[in-house]
C-alpha cells in the first residue's frame, strides 16, 4: 500500500434544535432555532485504516449531546454555545483533541400586535441567518468567526460606476445613477481565545457586535453615494473594525445583482432609459461578485477566506 491517511474528522451534520426560553415573571417567551454541525478529530485514524470502531464516538451520540447541552446551557449567543459544545468533546474524551462546530441561527422576529411586542408570537420576515464557526483545539485555544448571510438589500439610486478600464473587450456603459442590490455575506474573525472561560468572559459582546455590524452594513449601504461595490464594502468593514477591538478581520462577499434598463423606444418612441428609466429587467446571471478582507495592521496570521 502506497497511501496514508493525511487528515480526518467526522461528526453530525444538520442537527436541528429549537429552544423556548420562558420568563415566568413577565410571561414573555423567546425562541431560538439552530442548525448545528459538529465534527471532531483526534486519535481516530484506526477507525479508517484498521476498521477499529473502538475510537468512534457515534454520530448519534454527538446529536444527543448537542440536545442535552442545549437544555443545560444557554444557546445564545451562538459563539458561546458553540464553544461549550467544542469544549465538551475535547474534555470528555481523552482521544479527541479538536472540535469544529458550526451553528446557523434561523431568523424569527417577534410580532407587534396592537402596537406592542407580543409575548410569544413570531414571524419569519426573511431568510437572513446569523452563523458562527468555532474551531477548538486542545491546548491551543479557540478561533471564532461570526457571519451575516442571506441579507438581501436594494436601493433604487445612490450608486454609480464609471472610470473603469475601457478597451477592446468593453461594452458596459458608464453610469452615474443605477440600482444597487446585493445578498450580503459578511463575517468577522475574533481574536484568538485561550479557552471556554475567556469566551464566557466576553459573551455579552457577541450579540451587540453582530447587531452593530448588521446596522453598519445597512446604514452604509443606504447612505453611501457608492462609487463602486468595492468602495462601499471597504467602508463597511473599516467601521466594524473600529466598533469592536476584539475583531481582527472583516470579510465581505457581495454579488452585484443587476437591474438593466429596457429600451422601449421601438414602441412609439417611448422613453425608458437614462433619466426616464422606470421599468427594469432583473437579471439572474451572470453577475458581478466582489470580495474583500480588511484586517488590522497588527494582524500577522494567515488570512483564509470563508466566503
C-alpha positions, 0 to 999 in steps of 0.5 A, a space after each residue: 500500500 502506497 497511501 496514508 491517511 493525511 487528515 480526518 474528522 467526522 461528526 453530525 451534520 444538520 442537527 436541528 434544535 429549537 429552544 423556548 426560553 420562558 420568563 415566568 415573571 413577565 410571561 414573555 417567551 423567546 425562541 431560538 432555532 439552530 442548525 448545528 454541525 459538529 465534527 471532531 478529530 483526534 486519535 481516530 485514524 484506526 477507525 479508517 485504516 484498521 476498521 477499529 470502531 473502538 475510537 468512534 464516538 457515534 454520530 448519534 451520540 454527538 446529536 444527543 449531546 448537542 440536545 442535552 447541552 442545549 437544555 443545560 446551557 444557554 444557546 445564545 449567543 451562538 459563539 458561546 454555545 458553540 464553544 461549550 459544545 467544542 469544549 465538551 468533546 475535547 474534555 470528555 474524551 481523552 482521544 479527541 483533541 479538536 472540535 469544529 462546530 458550526 451553528 446557523 441561527 434561523 431568523 424569527 422576529 417577534 410580532 407587534 400586535 396592537 402596537 406592542 411586542 407580543 409575548 410569544 408570537 413570531 414571524 419569519 420576515 426573511 431568510 437572513 441567518 446569523 452563523 458562527 464557526 468555532 474551531 477548538 483545539 486542545 491546548 491551543 485555544 479557540 478561533 471564532 468567526 461570526 457571519 451575516 448571510 442571506 441579507 438581501 438589500 436594494 436601493 433604487 439610486 445612490 450608486 454609480 460606476 464609471 472610470 473603469 478600464 475601457 478597451 477592446 473587450 468593453 461594452 458596459 456603459 458608464 453610469 452615474 445613477 443605477 440600482 444597487 442590490 446585493 445578498 450580503 455575506 459578511 463575517 468577522 474573525 475574533 481574536 484568538 481565545 485561550 479557552 471556554 472561560 475567556 469566551 464566557 468572559 466576553 459573551 455579552 459582546 457577541 450579540 451587540 457586535 453582530 447587531 452593530 455590524 448588521 446596522 453598519 452594513 445597512 446604514 452604509 449601504 443606504 447612505 453611501 453615494 457608492 462609487 463602486 461595490 468595492 468602495 462601499 464594502 471597504 467602508 463597511 468593514 473599516 467601521 466594524 473594525 473600529 466598533 469592536 477591538 476584539 475583531 481582527 478581520 472583516 470579510 465581505 462577499 457581495 454579488 452585484 445583482 443587476 437591474 438593466 434598463 429596457 429600451 422601449 423606444 421601438 414602441 412609439 418612441 417611448 422613453 425608458 432609459 437614462 433619466 426616464 428609466 422606470 421599468 427594469 429587467 432583473 437579471 439572474 446571471 451572470 453577475 458581478 461578485 466582489 470580495 474583500 478582507 480588511 484586517 488590522 495592521 497588527 494582524 500577522 496570521 494567515 488570512 483564509 477566506 470563508 466566503 
